């Protein structure tokens, strides 16, 4: 059974990195984490994103937003290109 949250030590082990490197990535915003007391916990979704197993909800929303903008801005050009 998979857990929903992991400690920095567990994530370091999973990613084959040091705990210090995990802390650096958290501080840099590369790993989403939640601080509980003195410790950080990392959600499973964040680990899966790092491992490339899934695209997180935030990334999906960002991709959809970019596609919608492209269709709005270049929709007519896309239609013409598809007809060729």
Buried (B, 14 or more C-beta within 10 A) or exposed (E): EEEEBBBBEBBBEBBEBEBEBBBEBBEEEEBBBEEEEEEBBBBBBBBBBBEEEEEBEEEEEEEEEEEEEEEEEEEEEEEEEEEE
